[in-house]
Amino acid sequence: MTDKLIVGIDIGKRTHVATIIDETGTMVARPFSFANTTDGGETLLTRIAAVNTSDSAVVFGLEATGHYWLALYSFLSAKGYPVSVINPYQSDAFRKVHLSTTKTDKEDSFLIADLMRFGSFQETKMASETMVSLRNLSRFRVTMSQQITDTKRRIVTIMDQIFPEFETLFTDSFGKTAKALLEDYPTPESFESITTRKLTNLVTKLSKGHFKKEKADEIKQKTETSFGIAFALDSFKLELSLLLKQLDFLVVQITVVEDEIGQVMETIPTTLKTLPGVDTILAAAIISEIGDITRFKTSAQLVSFAGINPTVHQSGQFTGNKNHMSKKGSPYLRLALWKASVTSVRFNPTLKTYYEQKIKDGKTHMTVIGAVSRKLTGIIFAMMRDNKDFDEKAKPLV
């Protein structure tokens, strides 16, 4: 007779595999699969009830595999069962201790149950609904930002072929004036239909007086001597027109998402907004990925979670002299910290001084930004742990 049954579940997209063991590690029921549906969840509970003849307490353990575990977690939690969510890195380490060289769903579910039995793991805590919403919005914004970048890259590729000189006309090829001209005059030939006088009036109006006749003359000169291709222009013009519309749509959408992020952030008390170089969008990304700061006992643990801890390559008698990020943690947190580091070396006096000194020491920009991101993470850890505003005089945790 046992006081507790432990159910280890290996998560899949459509189907999960469960193994039931008791507190001695004895398998109570052979591994079985069940669908990732409501009926599948009921099947799981029915199978457990069939072997739980002593009415023992039942606990569940599952890996945080992608997003596929969330539905099952919600189902079991709603039923009142305690569910432990395990980081895959911890279960992989446990597998190595068991000297297991195979990786099957059945074996994985047993290993998860056994890991639960020993209790030698750090449980992944579920974030609040507000924090989950903020994380979803922040990640969606990253996706949209990448789509905008990709769309711009495709537009540049087209312009490099049909009007390669265009990028030399404006500092920002996607600024208001440049983009408006692209929409109406996508090829050098299209500028033949507009006089220099009308073009001058147009660029002056679009730029609110910043550009005048000199810019119109420059545009005319470069369109007349352009070295772009002169065939299949209709297809290029169509693609360019649609991509420009797509870009406009994405910009509108990302603005909507950013506004929503701002509204959610107003409901969250956070001191990160006082950190120089970190705006509302970056603060949202950082705190939503970190979640409950009490999960981390030290700043080093947070650095490791972000995957920005340095790794040293070693082979035999040789040890590499270049540190590389491990990149094993949250890619979204790593991206946010990287962006925050780039802006912090401009606006945060503490990190700016540190950056400039490392550059003087001969370090490369990328190497120093990596080091800055670790120092910044230490600052963020202390601010979130103590719930205090940024203090320039405080010593960063490293």
Residue pairs with C-beta under 8 A, 6 or more apart in sequence:
1 54
2 22
2 23
2 24
2 54
2 56
3 23
3 56
3 57
4 22
4 23
4 56
4 57
4 58
4 59
5 20
5 21
5 22
5 28
5 48
5 51
5 52
5 56
5 57
5 58
5 59
6 20
6 21
6 22
6 23
6 59
6 61
6 113
6 116
6 117
7 18
7 19
7 20
7 44
7 48
7 58
7 59
7 60
7 61
7 113
8 18
8 19
8 21
8 61
8 62
8 108
8 109
8 110
8 111
8 112
8 113
8 114
8 115
8 116
9 16
9 17
9 18
9 60
9 61
9 62
9 63
9 72
9 109
9 112
10 16
10 17
10 18
10 62
10 63
10 105
10 106
10 108
10 109
10 112
11 62
11 63
11 65
11 66
11 68
11 69
11 72
12 36
12 68
12 105
13 36
13 68
14 35
14 36
15 33
15 34
15 35
15 36
15 40
16 33
16 34
16 35
16 36
16 40
16 44
16 62
16 72
17 31
17 32
17 33
17 105
17 106
17 108
17 109
18 31
18 32
18 33
18 34
18 44
18 47
18 109
19 27
19 29
19 30
19 31
19 106
19 109
19 110
19 112
19 113
20 27
20 28
20 29
20 47
20 48
20 51
20 113
21 27
21 28
21 110
21 113
21 114
21 117
22 28
22 56
23 117
25 114
25 117
27 110
28 51
29 47
29 50
29 51
31 105
31 106
31 109
31 110
32 47
33 105
34 40
34 41
34 43
34 44
34 47
35 43
36 68
36 71
36 72
38 75
41 72
41 75
41 76
45 79
48 58
52 58
58 81
59 81
59 82
59 83
59 84
59 116
60 76
60 81
60 82
60 83
60 84
61 83
61 84
61 85
61 86
61 112
61 113
61 115
61 116
62 69
62 72
62 73
62 83
62 84
62 85
62 86
62 112
63 69
63 85
63 86
63 87
63 88
63 91
63 108
63 112
64 85
64 86
64 87
64 88
64 124
65 88
69 85
73 83
73 85
73 126
76 83
77 83
84 116
84 121
84 123
85 123
85 124
85 125
85 126
86 112
86 115
86 116
86 121
86 123
86 124
87 121
87 122
87 124
89 328
90 115
90 121
90 122
91 108
91 111
91 112
91 115
91 121
94 111
94 114
94 115
94 120
94 121
95 103
95 108
95 111
98 111
98 114
100 107
100 111
115 121
122 295
125 291
125 292
125 295
127 135
127 288
127 291
127 292
130 264
130 267
130 268
131 268
131 287
131 288
131 291
133 264
134 261
134 264
134 265
134 268
134 284
134 287
134 288
135 288
135 289
135 332
137 257
137 260
137 261
137 264
137 284
138 261
138 281
138 284
138 285
138 288
138 289
138 332
138 336
139 332
140 257
141 254
141 257
141 258
141 261
141 281
141 285
142 285
142 332
142 335
144 250
144 253
144 254
144 257
145 254
147 250
148 247
148 250
148 251
148 254
151 243
151 246
151 247
151 250
152 174
152 247
154 243
155 174
155 182
155 240
155 243
155 244
155 247
156 167
156 173
158 236
158 239
158 240
158 243
159 166
159 167
159 173
159 182
159 240
160 167
161 228
161 229
161 236
162 186
162 187
162 188
162 228
162 229
162 233
162 236
162 237
162 240
163 186
163 187
163 188
163 223
163 226
163 228
164 226
164 227
164 228
165 188
165 222
165 223
165 225
165 226
165 227
165 228
166 173
166 178
166 182
166 222
167 173
168 222
169 178
169 215
169 218
169 219
169 222
170 177
170 178
172 178
173 179
173 182
174 247
176 206
176 207
177 203
177 206
177 207
177 210
177 211
179 244
180 206
181 202
181 203
181 206
181 219
182 240
182 244
183 241
183 244
184 190
185 191
185 194
186 236
186 237
186 240
186 241
187 228
187 233
187 236
187 237
188 222
188 223
188 224
188 226
188 228
189 223
189 230
189 233
191 199
191 219
191 220
191 223
192 223
194 202
196 213
196 216
196 217
196 220
199 216
199 219
199 220
200 212
200 213
200 215
200 216
202 216
203 211
203 212
203 215
203 216
203 219
204 211
204 212
207 215
258 281
261 280
261 281
261 284
262 280
264 284
265 280
265 283
265 284
268 287
269 387
270 283
270 287
270 384
271 383
271 384
271 387
271 388
271 389
271 390
272 278
272 283
272 286
272 287
272 380
272 383
272 384
273 280
273 283
274 383
274 389
274 390
275 283
275 340
275 344
275 348
275 379
275 380
275 383
275 390
276 344
276 347
276 348
276 349
276 390
277 340
277 343
277 344
277 345
277 346
277 347
277 348
277 351
278 286
278 340
278 343
278 344
282 336
282 339
282 340
282 343
285 332
285 333
285 335
285 336
286 333
286 336
286 337
286 340
286 380
287 384
289 330
289 332
289 333
289 336
290 296
290 302
290 305
290 333
290 380
290 384
293 302
293 381
293 384
293 385
294 385
296 302
296 305
296 381
298 381
298 397
299 377
299 378
299 381
299 382
299 397
299 398
300 309
302 377
302 380
302 381
303 309
303 374
303 377
303 378
304 326
304 328
304 329
305 329
305 330
305 333
306 329
306 330
306 333
306 334
306 337
306 373
306 377
307 325
307 326
307 327
307 328
307 329
307 330
307 331
307 333
307 334
308 325
308 326
308 329
308 334
308 337
308 338
308 370
308 373
308 374
308 377
309 325
309 326
309 374
310 323
310 324
310 325
310 326
310 370
310 374
311 323
311 324
311 325
311 326
312 319
312 320
312 323
313 319
313 320
313 322
313 324
314 320
322 367
323 367
323 370
325 334
325 370
327 334
337 373
337 376
337 377
337 380
338 369
338 373
340 373
340 376
341 351
341 369
341 372
341 373
341 376
342 369
344 351
344 352
344 372
344 376
345 351
345 352
345 355
345 369
345 372
346 352
348 376
349 392
350 379
350 392
350 396
351 372
351 375
351 376
354 371
354 372
354 375
355 368
355 369
355 372
358 367
358 368
358 371
359 365
359 368
363 371
374 398
375 396
375 398
376 396
378 396
378 397
378 398
379 390
379 394
379 396
379 397
381 397
382 388
382 394
382 396
382 397
383 389
383 390
